Amino acid sequence: QKAHQQQQAVLQKYQGKMHKSKILEDTIRQQEKVIERMESLLDKKLKEIPREKPNASKKRTGFTDDSLRKEVESVLLAENARLRDEIGTLRRQPAPIILQQ
């Protein structure tokens, strides 16, 4: 009886980890879609902005259009990489051993 309870506890622990892994994978897929949408919106907005002198744009925001786009991409890619690492860590954990009685 006690062994069965321990097995159930271990099983629940690993099921929780598998659930978390699935959630993280779904989050990564969603973020990749969001990144693609943001990139397309950013490209569209940058094309709509009337072409100003490069210096005027820099003085106003501190970024050129290209450097702003690169900064946004960099932040999004870093978050995506962090989530991928977390999924990799979860995948490397040993699989649960399920014993049936």
Secondary structure, 3 states (H helix, E strand, C coil): CHHHHHHHHHHHHHHHHHHHHHHHHHHHHHHHHHHHHHHHHHHHHHHHCCCCCHHHHHHHHCCCHHHHHHHHHHHHHHHHHHHHHHHHHHHHCCCCCCCCC
